[in-house]
Amino acid sequence: MFFLISYGLLNYATFFEARADSPSFRPRFRWYDKRFSLAGALACLTVMLAIDVTAGVVALAILFGIYQYLKRTSGPARWADSRRSYHLQRIRANLLAAAEEPEHPRDWRPQLLLFSVDAHRRKRLLQFAEWLEGDTGFTTVVRILEGEGAKMLKLREEAEKELRQDIADSDSEAFPLVIVAPSLIQGIQTLVQGYGIGPLKANTILLNWFEHQPTTNLGIRQILYGRRIKTAFRLGCNIIVLDANDKEWTHLESSIPAGERRIDVWWGDDASSHLMLLLAYLMTRSQNWADATIRVLTQKFEHTPEQALENLRLKLEDFRIEAQPKVISDVSAETIAAYSMDAALVFLPFRLKGNQPFDPFDRPVEEILNSLPITALVLAAEDIILEAEPEAGKAAERATALDALADAEKRVRATEKDAAAAKETELGLKEKLDQMDSETDKGGVKESKRKELKTSLEEAENHAEKAARRAAKARAKSETASRVVEDLGIKPSKSDAEAEEATDSEKE
């Protein structure tokens, strides 16, 4: 049994290595084929069970027990295996497959770039990022080193080592990334535009409130901070700014049980509101927030409080997110502080004016932060459609464009046939009229028929002219539909009209 297991594992190991397409797997055997390796592994297993089922199962159980023991006690692996090659190959295949599919609002997930200089505050951001991911996104911890020259390479290595250590200490699933740039603004521009591969791109920036500023002047700090936020925002990234001090974070972790936590989302029915609500929902998918309550607070606007509450409840049903709607008659910085002072976390929208961040009431944002618990300020650069159906999105847009092109081509086909028939009728009547003019009139019959024929010819000419105009309009619409399809990057297949025309040509 153990000899058969050895032979079987050798066969499976070569199959796994070949399947991973590792460049280091270069068998010398000229006629090697991975299918033979898989067949050999299955044959060994079949022979084991054919000889003695009980002995085969016992041998496999002993092997599995040895594997588990070595896995738990042997420490770091001393031998390279094929797992990493296999994972890289699957990443390649999946990225290529994802790139071929059009983007859809239902597929949106947070791809976070986490900016932090201070190691102490970085740990909080890492924890918060893990909550925001909801086991569905990615987080990359970023350091941008300002400077130039060979000396920066050493600093880059040290900074990356520090990031890896912080990630390990926080037990977070994140990737470290350190880049060197002449200035922080240039570093942000380079990073946001160049980060990722294929369809995997950064869509959200996460950072602490006022972390990078060396000056103590509040106005200058706001301008510098806002300028860096605006740089990422203009490049299409959503912005999340976490405001949490040591006291608030300790209170959250030690004094608020998971089942008693409440997330307040201040709703304005705009892009930032949609993003905040989705992030709040994703947080409830993590273990620490699984039993938390989401409360959505909004102003009644032009409706009565009852109508506004019903509208908000219907929206939440469409979004398929369980939350408690609440309508407030007069929303202000004071009412936000009063209603959310006992929340575990507050999602609050903010805006940029010039290079400064402001709250929803056009006041400096730090004024409202001072009266709130842990707060996530959110500014959306894209509108996430929470109620998106499968038939919505770019896939539907492409399908609609192709349908419009097919209909336009059919219309061109039909109108051109009508125009050709009308022209043929017109030419036939002209030919008859010319023939009649060349004949001798007998008893005045010719003149009466000539008038009748001329009337028919005039009607045929008008019909042919109208048919030609309809065909020209149809061709113009077809060209417009074709340009729309080209702008969407679609290579249309042979249309029904073209297929029908090819069939007619074959028949002729």
N, C-alpha and C positions, 0 to 999 in steps of 0.2 A: 504493500500500500504506500509506504513512504517513498519507494523508488518511483512509483507512478506519479505521486504528488510532485516529486522533484522534476520529472520529465514534463509534467503538465505545466508547472510554474515557469520552467524555462521557455516552453513554447508560448505561454501567455505573455511573458516578459518581452520576448521579441515582437509579438503582435502589438503590445501596448507601445513599445518604442517606435515601431514603424507607423502606427496610427498617429502618434504625436508629431510625425514629420520632423523629428529633430535632426538638424544638420550633422550632429555628431554620430548618428546611427548610419554606418556605412558598411553593411555586411559584405564580405568577400565572396560569399557563395553566389555564383552567377545567376542561378535560377530561383533566387529567394523570392517568396511571395508571402505577404502577411496573412493571406487567407489560409495558407497551409499551416502557419503557426497557430491560428485560431482553431483550425480543424484538429491539429495535434493535441491542443489543450483539452478540447471537448472529448476527443477520443480517449485520452487518459482518464478523464472523469467517468466516462461511460464504462470503460473496462473495470475500473475500481468497483463500481456499483454492480457490474455484471458478475464479478468474482464473488463478492460478499458484501451485501448492503450494510450490514451491521458494522463489519470491520472498516468499511469505507467511511461511514459516518463518524465512527470513533476516531479514526486517523485524522479526518478533517477537523474534528473538535479539538484534538490535541494540538494540531498545527495552529488553529485559531487562538488557543490559549497561550501558546508560546509567543505568538505575534503580539498579543495584547500585553503580555508580561514584558517583552523587550521594548515595546512602545512606551511603556510607563516608566521603565527603570534604566534604559540605556542612555538617556540624556540626549545631547545634540547628535544629529545624524552624522556619521563619518563617511558615508558613501552617497554620492549623487545618484538620484533616481530619475525616472521619466515623468514624474508628476508635474513638475514645472513646465517642461516642454509641452505636455498635453494641455495644461491650462492656457499657455500662450497660444497654442494652435486653436483652441476653442474660442479664445478672445478674438483672434483674427477672423475666424469663420463667422462669429456672431456680429462683429462690427461690420463686416462686408454685407451680411444679410440685413442688418438694421439700416445701413446706408441706402439699400435699394428700396426700402419701404418709406413712403411719405410720412412726415411728421404728423402727429395727431394730438389734440389737446388732452386726450385721455392718457397719453403716455408721459405727460410731464412729471418730472421728479426732481428734487433739489440736487443740483451738482454744485457743491459749496466750495468757495475759496475762502479759507479762514485766515485773516490777517491778525497777527499778534506779535508784539515785541517782548512784552513782559511775560516770563514763564509762569508766574503766579496767576495772572489773569488768563493766560492761555489755557490752563486746565479747566477753568469754568467754561470757556468758549468751546473746548473739545466736548465737554459733557453736554452743553446746550446743542451743539451740532449733531451729536448722536441722537438726541431727542427729536430734533427737526427732521432728520433723515427718515425716521420711521421704518428702518430696515429696507429702504427702497432707493436711497441715493448714494452719493459719494462725497467725501470731504477730503480736501487737500489743505494741509497747514502750510502757510506761505510766510517766508521771510524775504524782504527785499533789502539788500545791502547796497547802500549808496557809495559809489567809488569806482575807481578804475585801476588797472595795472595788475601785475602778477601777484601782489600781496593779497588781493581780494580772493584768490583761489583758496588760500589757507583759511581765511575767515569764512569762506563759503562752506568748506568741509566741517569746520567747527560748529557753524550754525546748523547745518543739516544733522550733525550728530546730536546736538541739543534737542532738535525737533523730534528725532527718533526716540530719544530718551523720554521726552515728555509724553509722546504718544503711548509708549510702553507703560509708563507710570500711570497714565489715565485709563489704561486698558481700553483704548479707543481703536476703532477701525478707520484709520485715516492714513493718508500718504503725506510724506514731507516733501517740500519743494523750496529751494533757496535759489534766488536769482540775483545777479549783480547788475546794477544799472547806474548810469551817471546821476540820476535823480529818482526820487520816489515816484513822481508823476510818469516819467518815461518807463519806469519799471512796471507800473500798473497798466499802462497802455500796452506794453509788450506782452505782459502776462495774460491779460484778458483776451487779447486777440489771438495769441498763439497757443493757449492752453488747450489740451485735449487732442483727440485724434478722431477723424471721421465724424460720425454723428454725436460723439461724446464731447460736449463742450460745457464750459462753466456757464451757469445761468444766474448764480446768486453769490453775492459778497457778504460775508459775515465778519463783523469786527466789534471791538469794544468801543464804548463812548470815550472820546478824548484820550487816546492812548499814546499817540506818536509825537505829541507836540512838546518841543523842548522849552518853549516860552511860557511864562505864567500869565501873559496878557490874554484875557478871555476873548476879546474881539479878534485878535490875531489868530488865536487857537481856532475859533469858529471858522474863520476864512480859510485857513490852511486845511482844516479838517473837511470843510464843505467842498473845497476844490478837489480833494482826492476822491471824495464820494462822487462828485459830479463826473469826474473822469471815467469811473467805472460805469456809472449810470448811462452816460452817453454812448458807451460801447455795448449797451443792451443788457446789463446785469441788474437784477433786483438787488436792493440794499437792505440788510438787516443789521441794526445796531443794538447791541445788548448793553443795557445799563443795569449793573448789579454790583453792589459793594460787598465786602466780606461779611458784614453783619447780616445783610439781606440773604445772602447765599447760605450762610450757616443756619439762619432761621428756616429757610426752605427745606434744607436737608434734614434738620434735626427736630424741628417743631411742628411741621405740617405733615401729617400722615398722608400716604399716597391716596387713600380713599376720600380725603377731605380737601383735596386740592381743586382749585377753580381757576380756569383760564378765561379772562375777559377779553373779548374782541370788540373794539370800537368800530362799528360798521358805518361806512359811507356809501355803499353800493357802487364802488369803483374798482379799478384794477388792484389797488393796494388792499382793499377790503377782501377781495376774492383770494389774494395770496395769503393774507393773515388767517382767514378761516381755514384754508387748506393746511397751512402750517400747524394750526392748533389741532386739527384732526390728526395729522401725522404724529404729533406728540403723544396723542392718546394710544398710538400703536406700540409705544415703548412701555416696558414693564413699570417704570416709575410713575407713569401718568395714565395707566390703563383705566383706572377708576375715576379719573378726574372729570369734572363737569365743565363743559364749554358754555359760556354765556355770551350772547351776541347783543350788544347794546347799540341803539340807534336813536336818532332824533325823528320826530314824527313828520317833519318837513311840511308838505302842503296837505297831507291827509290828517284825518282825526286820529287820535291815539289808537282807537280800536281798529281802524282800517290799516294803519301802519303796522300794527302788531300782526294782523292777519296776513298782510303782504309779506312780511318778514318770515312768518311761519311757513307760508307756501314756498318761499324761496329755499328755505332750509330743507323742506321736503324734496324739492327738485334737486337740490345738491346732494341729497342722501347723507346728510351729516346731522347727527343728533346733537342738538344744542338748545339752550333755553333762550328764546327771544325776549327782549325787554325794550320798551319804548320809553324814552325820556323826553319830556316836553321842552326842556331848554338845556342843551348841551353846552358846557363851557369848561374851562380848565378846572374850575372849582368843583363842578358836578362830577367830572371824570375822577378827580381825586377822592371825592366823597363816596362814589359808588364802587371804586376799585381799590380802595385802601386795604381791604381784607382779602384781595385776590392773591393767589400764589404767583400768577404771571399775567402781565397785561400786554396785549398786542395793540399798538397805537400807530396810526399812520403819521408820516411827517412829509414835508416838502422842502424843496430847495429854492431859495430866492437869491439870485446872484450866486454867491459862494457860501451862503450861510444856511444851516438847517433851521426850519421853523416848524412849530406844532400846527395842528389844524386851524388854530385861531390866529395865525400869523404873529406869534410871539416867539422869542428865542426858546428853543426846545428845552434848555436846561431848567427853565423855570417850572415846567410841569413835571419834569423828571424828579425834582426834589421832593415832590409830594406823593409820589407813587412807589409801590413796591418794585420788584424786579420787572423791568419793562423791555420789550423788544420793539424798537422803532422800525417801521417797514415802509419802503418806497418801492413800488413795483414798476419795472421797465417794460413789462409785458402783461397783457390781460389773460389770465388763466380762466378758461371757460369751464366752470365746475359742473355744469349740467350738460356737457358735451355728449352727444349720442354717437354711436359707432359710425353713423352715416355723415357726421360732420367732419370738419377739418380739411386738410389738403387733399386727402384721398377723394373725398366727395367733390372738392373743387376740380380736381383733375378729371374725375368721371363726368362731371357736368360739362366741362370744356370739351371733352371728347364727344359727348352726346350732341352738344351744340354744333360741333364741326361735322358730325355725321349727318345731322338734320340739314345743315346748310348745304352740304354736298348733294344730298338727295334733292333739295329744292333746286339747286343749279341744274341737276340732271333733268328734272321735270320741266323747268322753264325753258331750257335749251331745246328740249324735244318739241315743246309747244311753239317756240320761235321758229324752229326749222320747219315744222309742219305749216305754220302760217305763211312763211316765206315761200314754201313750195306751192301752196294754194295761190298766192299772189302771182308767182311766175307762170303758173298754169293758165290763169285768167288773162294775163298779158299776152300769152302766146295765142290764146283763142281770139282775143281782140285783134291782134295783128293779122291773124288768118282771115278773120271776117272782113277786115278792111281790104284785103286783097281779092275778095270774091265780088262777083257782080250782083248788084241789088235787083231783085225780081219782085215787082209789085209792092215795094216799100216795106217788105218784111224785114229786110236787113237793118234798116234804121231803127226799128222798134227793138229788135234783138240786141243791136249795138248799145242802145241806151240802157237796156236791162243789164247787159254784160258789164258796161262801164260802171254802173252803180255797184254791182257786186265786186268789181275790182277795187273801187274806192274803199268799200267796207273791208275787203281783204288787206288792203294797204294799211288801214288804220289798225286792224287787228295785229298785223305783223309788226307794226311800229310799237304797239303796246307790249306785245310779247317780247320784243327785243329789249325794251326798257326793264321789264320784269326780270329777264335773264341777266341783264347788267347789274341790277340791284342784288340779285341772288349771288352773283359772282363776288360782288363787293363784300357782302356779309360773310361769304365763305372765306374770303381772304382775311377778314377781321378775325373770324373764329380760328383760322389757322395760325395767325400771329399770337393769339391768346394761348393756344396750345404750345407754341414754340417758347413763349415767355415762361411757361410753367416747366420747361425742360422736359417735355414729353415727346417721345418719338411715336407718332400715331401709326397703328397698323394699317394695312390696306383697307380703305373705306368700302362700304357696300356699293357705292356708286362706281368706284374703280374696279371692284370685283365684277360688277354687272357689265361694265364696259369691256373688261377683258374677256368675259364669257361671250359677249356679242361679237367681239373681234374673232374669237376662236370659231364661232359658228359661221361667220362670213368666210 
